[in-house]
Amino acid sequence: MIQHTIGLLLRPSTQWRIVAKLPEKSRNVLVLYPCILALFPAIAWYFGTSKVGWTTGLQGNVVRLTTESAFQISLLFYLVMVGSVAIIGYFIHWMSQTYGAESTVPKGIVIAGLTATPLFVTGLVGFYPTLWLDLLIGVVAISWSVYLMYLGIPIMMKIPEERGFLFSSAVLAIAMVVLVSIMVISILAWDYGAAPAFTDG
């Protein structure tokens, strides 16, 4: 699977064509791709928030999460990443007929998972939490993921680029709704026991 990660980061158009030509059984195995890659940012942020920490204020005090809190939040983070890919993948499949494309649920999840590659890879910045750097890298990762989606959907769905642009725009709208939903669920989760527990040690 690592070849897909490197390919999508370095030569995305070629890599999308390689994935599109895979037999259906081989392509369906890539449903596991986001499940594996989502482990990396979850582990990175667990380590970064519980072992390394970050500084706040002018005095530069190091703040960390307790290991229990970091584990709980990292586990939820992992589940949210995988769940978001699955939901967006389902909607890619659901909307495919509208844009004259043939799809299956696994194919939709594969497209969503491969599109999220930059987000998974750059999630490794969690090993060293620095707010301004993480935000900057996050913006670049989101931009690259959006680019991958607009590039990949026409290739994977075998539709003209004009129709693929509309399809991708619809998927982007769904992704925005998922993002807002995650924010609301996060607030509710904090109220029901998943709030972070900090330590100054």
N, C-alpha and C positions, 0 to 999 in steps of 0.2 A: 504493500500500500504506500510505502514511502516514496515510490517513484511518482505517484500521482501528486503527492504533496510538493515535491521538488518541481515537477512539470508545471503545475498550476501557478507556482510562484515565478518560474523563470521563462516558460514558453507556454502560456495558457491556451492559446488558440490550437496549437498542435496537440496538447494534452487533452483538451475537450474532444477533439476528433478521434483520438485513440480510445477514449472511454466510450464514445458513441458507437464505435465499431466493435466493441466487446460483445460476445454472445450474451444473451439475456441472463443466463445462470451466473456467468462470471461477473456481470455488472451488478446483479442483485447481492452478491457477496459484499459489495461496497456499502451496503446498508450499515455494516459494522464500522465503517470508516469514522463517522462522527463519534460513535461510542468509544473508540480507541483514542482519537485525537483530543476529545474533550477532557480526557484524564490529565493531559499535560498542564493546561491552565489551572485546573482544580488543584493539582498537587503543588504547582508553583505558588499559587496564592495562599495555600495552607502554610507552606514553609515560610513564605515572605511575611505573612501577617502574624505568625506565631513565633518565629525564630529570629527574623531580622528586624521587623517593625519599621516604623516611619517616624519622622520628627514633626513636631507641631510647635507653633509659637516661636518667639524670638530666642527663648532659652534652649531650644533644640532638644527637648526631652523626647526620649524614644518611647513610643507607644506600641504595644503589641496586643494581640488578642490572646486569650487563654487558649491552650491547646484544644480543650473541649469545644469552645466556641468556634475556633478556627475550623475544626473538623466538621462541625455541624453546618456551618455556612458554606464550606467548600463542597460538602456532599450535596447540599441544596443547589449550589452553583452548577455542579456537574449535571444534576437531574434537569435543571432548567435549560442548560445548553442542549442536551440531547432531546428533551421534550420540544424545545423551540424548533429544532431542525425537523423533527417528525411532523409537527403541525404545519410548518411552511411547506414541507415536502408533500403532505396530503393536499394542501391547497393548490400546489403546482399541478398535481394530478387532476384535481377537481376542475380546474380552469382550462385544462388542456383542450377539451373538445370545443370550447368557445373559440379558441384560436386555431382550430383545424389541425391539432396534433394528437397523436396517439400516445397514451401513457399508461403507466401502472403506478400504484402507490409506492412500491420500492424504487421505481425510476425517479419519481418526484423526490423521495428522501435522498437518493444518491445525488441529485442535482443540488438540493439544498445543502447537503453535507459537504460536497466538494466546493461549493460557493463559499462556505464558511471557513475554508482552510486558512486564510490570512488571520482571521480572528483567533483560531485555535493556536496557531504558531506564535503570534505576538502576545498571546496570553502568558507566555513564558516570562514576560517582564515582571510578573507577579513575584518572582524570586527576590526582586529588589524593589519594593514599593516606593516610588517617587512620583507624587501626584502629577506634576507638570510633564514629566517624561512619559508616564503611562497614558495621559490624555492625548499627547501628541502622537504617540505610536498608535493609540486606539483610533484616532481620526484617519490615519493612513491606512490602517487595516480595514476599517469600514469602507473607505473609498475603493480599496482594491477588491473587496468582496462584491461591492456593487458592480464594479467593472467586470468581474468574473461572471456575474449573473447575466448581465447584458450580452456578454460574449458567448456564454455557454448555452443559454436556453435555445436560441435559434439552431445551434449545432446539434444539441441533444434531441430536440423535438423535430428536427428536420423541417423547419418552416422558414419562409423568407425573413430576412433581417428586419423588414418593416413591421411584420406581424410579431416577430420576436421582441422588438422594442416595446410594443404595446403589452405583450405578455409579461415581459420583465418588469415593466412599470406597475402592472397589477400586482405582481408578486412583491415588489418593493413596498407597495401600500399595505399588503398583508403583513409584511415584516415589521412595518412601523406600528401596526395595531398590536402585534405580538409584543413588541418592545414596551409599549405603554401598559399593556396587561401585566407584564413582568414587574414593572415599577409599582403598580397598584398592589399586586400580590406580595411584593417584597415588604411594603408598608404594613400590610395585614399580618404577614409572617412575624414581623418585629413585635406586633401587639400580642401575638399568640405564642411567644416563647422563643423565637429565633433571633432575638436582638443580640448584637455582639456584646461580649463581656471583655472588657479591657484590663490590661495589667501594665503598670509602669516599670515592672522589673525587667 
